[in-house]
Amino acid sequence: MATSTAQTPPRPMRADARRNYDRLLGEARTAFAEHGTDASLEDIARRAGVGIGTLYRHFPNRHALMNAVFQEALTSLITRSRELAQAREPCAGLVEWLGAIITHAGEYRGLAQALMSTSRDDSSALSQCNVPLREAGAALLVRAQKSGAVRPDVSIGDLLQLTNAIALAAEQSPDDPELAGRLLMLTLQGLKGAREEEG
């Protein structure tokens, strides 16, 4: 008889543990929006009405907490990538999706830096954000490349790093709200550049 290799699903949380988890998540979302992703974890725990040990039981480190906070935005980005996979202009769809990443990253100071620093670190809890983003973006990129609108040597990893760099630049220049859009347009020109030169 074959042995099942399926993993046992995690046990559901007790009601009090679920309340603590939800309170911590809500306070973390608020703190990250107000103070950036380096907000004090002790303050988040205190505002949630729990001890720091309870926070660490639910979220072993800062990246685990960040990953939990950003799951809603991640779901939105994945959904948008599927919608844009039907765009009449594949390159425009790709660039619109990259712009959506920049917008979401801009909601939390420090997110773009964290995503950049963990982009190739599968041991980080943030890889649970990075991996699905790479997969969603790769589908849009391949479609744009097949249409001939984007150079074949462009990789999704490089493109996401560039997108996070744009988000980081915009974060550090709050007095220039148009900066991200201009840099994204330069990116679009770079994606098409080689093909236009060859033609």
C-alpha positions in Angstrom: 0.0 0.0 0.0 1.4 3.4 -1.0 2.3 5.8 1.7 0.8 9.3 1.3 3.3 12.1 1.0 0.6 14.8 1.5 1.5 17.2 4.3 -0.9 17.4 7.3 -2.7 20.8 7.1 -1.9 23.2 10.0 -4.3 23.0 12.9 -6.8 25.9 13.1 -5.9 28.5 15.6 -7.8 28.8 18.9 -10.2 31.7 19.0 -8.0 33.8 21.3 -4.9 33.1 19.2 -6.8 34.1 16.0 -7.9 37.3 17.7 -4.3 38.1 18.7 -3.1 37.3 15.2 -5.7 39.6 13.6 -4.9 42.4 16.0 -1.2 42.1 15.4 -1.8 42.1 11.7 -4.0 45.2 11.8 -1.6 47.1 14.0 1.4 46.1 11.8 -0.4 47.3 8.7 -1.1 50.7 10.4 2.5 51.0 11.8 4.1 50.1 8.5 2.0 52.6 6.7 2.7 55.4 9.3 6.4 54.6 10.1 7.7 52.3 7.4 8.6 48.6 7.6 11.2 49.3 10.2 8.5 50.3 12.7 9.1 49.0 16.2 7.8 45.4 16.7 7.5 46.1 20.4 5.2 49.0 19.7 3.1 46.9 17.4 2.7 44.2 20.1 1.9 46.8 22.7 -0.7 48.5 20.5 -2.2 45.1 19.8 -2.5 44.5 23.6 -0.1 41.5 23.6 3.5 40.8 24.7 6.4 40.7 22.2 6.6 36.9 22.8 3.1 36.5 21.4 4.1 38.5 18.3 7.1 36.3 17.7 5.0 33.1 18.2 2.9 34.2 15.3 5.6 35.9 13.3 9.1 34.6 14.0 10.8 37.6 12.4 10.1 41.0 10.8 10.0 39.5 7.2 7.3 37.0 8.3 5.2 39.9 9.6 5.8 41.9 6.5 4.8 38.9 4.3 1.6 38.5 6.2 0.8 42.2 5.9 1.4 42.3 2.1 -0.6 39.2 1.2 -3.7 41.3 0.3 -1.6 43.5 -2.0 0.0 40.4 -3.5 -3.4 38.8 -4.2 -4.4 42.0 -6.0 -1.2 42.1 -8.1 -1.6 38.4 -9.1 -5.3 39.0 -10.1 -4.3 42.1 -12.1 -1.6 40.1 -13.9 -4.2 37.6 -15.0 -6.4 40.4 -16.3 -3.5 42.0 -18.2 -2.6 38.7 -19.8 -5.4 39.5 -22.1 -4.3 43.0 -23.0 -4.3 43.9 -26.7 -0.8 45.5 -26.3 1.3 43.0 -24.3 4.1 45.5 -23.6 1.6 48.1 -22.3 0.0 45.4 -20.1 3.4 44.5 -18.7 4.3 48.1 -17.9 0.9 48.8 -16.4 1.5 45.8 -14.1 5.0 47.0 -13.1 3.4 50.4 -12.3 0.9 48.6 -10.0 3.8 47.1 -8.1 5.4 50.5 -7.7 2.1 51.9 -6.4 1.7 49.1 -3.8 5.3 49.3 -2.7 4.8 53.0 -2.2 2.2 52.4 0.5 4.9 51.1 2.9 8.3 52.9 3.2 11.0 50.2 3.2 9.0 47.6 1.3 10.9 48.1 -2.0 14.2 47.9 -0.3 13.2 44.7 1.5 11.9 43.1 -1.7 15.1 44.0 -3.5 17.4 42.6 -0.8 15.5 39.3 -0.6 14.8 38.8 -4.3 17.1 35.8 -4.5 16.9 34.7 -0.9 14.4 31.8 -0.8 15.0 31.4 2.9 13.4 34.7 3.7 9.7 34.8 4.5 9.4 37.5 1.9 10.1 34.9 -0.8 6.4 34.1 -0.4 5.8 37.5 -2.0 8.8 37.4 -4.5 8.2 34.0 -6.0 4.5 34.5 -7.0 5.4 38.0 -8.3 8.2 36.6 -10.5 5.8 33.9 -11.8 3.1 36.4 -12.6 5.5 38.9 -14.2 7.2 36.2 -16.2 4.0 35.3 -17.9 3.4 38.9 -18.9 7.0 39.3 -20.0 7.1 36.2 -22.2 3.9 37.3 -23.9 5.4 40.8 -24.6 8.6 39.1 -25.9 6.7 36.8 -28.2 4.9 39.8 -29.7 8.3 41.3 -30.5 7.6 44.3 -28.4 10.2 43.5 -25.7 13.9 42.5 -26.2 14.4 38.7 -25.7 17.3 39.2 -23.3 15.2 40.9 -20.6 14.7 38.7 -17.6 11.8 39.0 -15.1 14.3 39.0 -12.2 16.1 42.0 -13.6 12.9 43.8 -14.4 11.5 43.4 -10.9 14.7 44.6 -9.4 14.5 47.6 -11.7 10.9 48.2 -10.7 11.7 48.0 -7.0 14.6 50.5 -7.6 12.1 52.9 -9.2 9.8 52.5 -6.2 12.7 53.1 -3.9 13.8 56.2 -5.8 10.2 57.5 -5.7 10.1 56.8 -1.9 13.2 58.9 -1.4 11.9 61.8 -3.5 8.4 62.5 -2.0 8.5 66.1 -3.4 8.5 64.7 -7.0 5.3 62.6 -7.4 5.8 62.2 -11.1 9.3 60.6 -10.8 8.1 56.9 -10.8 6.1 57.5 -13.9 9.0 59.1 -15.7 11.4 56.3 -14.7 8.9 53.7 -15.8 8.6 55.3 -19.2 12.4 55.2 -19.5 12.2 51.5 -18.6 9.6 51.0 -21.4 12.0 52.7 -23.9 14.8 50.4 -22.7 12.7 47.3 -23.2 12.0 48.3 -26.8 15.3 49.9 -27.5 17.3 47.1 -29.1 14.5 46.1 -31.4 14.0 49.6 -32.7 17.7 50.0 -33.4 17.8 46.7 -35.3 14.8 47.7 -37.4 
